[in-house]
Amino acid sequence: MYEHFFQCPYCWEEISMLLDTSVKRQRYIEDCEICCNPIEISVRFQSGELQEFEVSSIEQ
């Protein structure tokens, strides 16, 4: 597991997320732990190292 810190695209608060390094590519939606808005998360690992991490708001 890998802990990654980033800013929520809605409330701009810093939050952390545990990422599974055994899955090379991941794309999913998770709610911000502070403001509860949905965040689309895209993650890519290579050889257990984080290569790409993107978050975006979801238009409602």
C-alpha positions as CSV (number, residue, x, y, z in Angstrom):
1,M,0.0,0.0,0.0
2,Y,1.1,3.5,-0.7
3,E,-0.2,6.7,1.0
4,H,-0.7,9.7,-1.3
5,F,-1.6,13.2,-0.3
6,F,-3.5,15.6,-2.7
7,Q,-5.9,18.5,-2.8
8,C,-9.6,17.9,-3.2
9,P,-10.8,19.6,-6.4
10,Y,-13.9,20.9,-4.6
11,C,-12.9,22.1,-1.1
12,W,-9.1,22.4,-1.7
13,E,-8.3,20.6,1.6
14,E,-5.4,18.2,1.6
15,I,-6.5,14.6,2.0
16,S,-4.7,11.3,1.9
17,M,-5.6,8.1,0.2
18,L,-4.2,4.6,0.4
19,L,-3.4,3.2,-3.0
20,D,-2.9,-0.4,-3.9
21,T,0.5,-0.7,-5.7
22,S,-0.2,-4.3,-6.9
23,V,-2.8,-2.9,-9.4
24,K,-1.0,-1.2,-12.3
25,R,-3.8,1.0,-13.5
26,Q,-6.8,2.1,-11.5
27,R,-9.7,4.5,-12.3
28,Y,-12.5,4.9,-9.8
29,I,-14.7,7.4,-7.9
30,E,-14.4,8.1,-4.2
31,D,-16.0,10.8,-2.1
32,C,-13.8,13.4,-0.4
33,E,-13.5,12.6,3.3
34,I,-14.0,16.3,4.2
35,C,-16.7,17.7,1.8
36,C,-18.2,14.4,0.6
37,N,-18.2,15.4,-3.1
38,P,-17.3,12.6,-5.6
39,I,-13.7,12.7,-7.0
40,E,-12.7,10.8,-10.1
41,I,-9.2,9.3,-9.5
42,S,-6.8,7.9,-12.0
43,V,-3.7,6.1,-10.9
44,R,-0.9,4.3,-12.7
45,F,2.0,2.3,-11.1
46,Q,5.1,0.8,-12.7
47,S,7.3,-1.6,-10.7
48,G,5.5,-0.5,-7.5
49,E,6.3,3.2,-8.1
50,L,3.6,5.8,-8.6
51,Q,3.9,7.1,-12.2
52,E,0.6,9.0,-12.6
53,F,-2.0,10.4,-10.2
54,E,-4.8,12.6,-11.4
55,V,-8.0,13.7,-9.7
56,S,-10.9,15.6,-11.2
57,S,-14.3,16.8,-10.1
58,I,-17.4,15.2,-11.5
59,E,-19.9,17.5,-13.1
60,Q,-23.3,17.0,-11.6
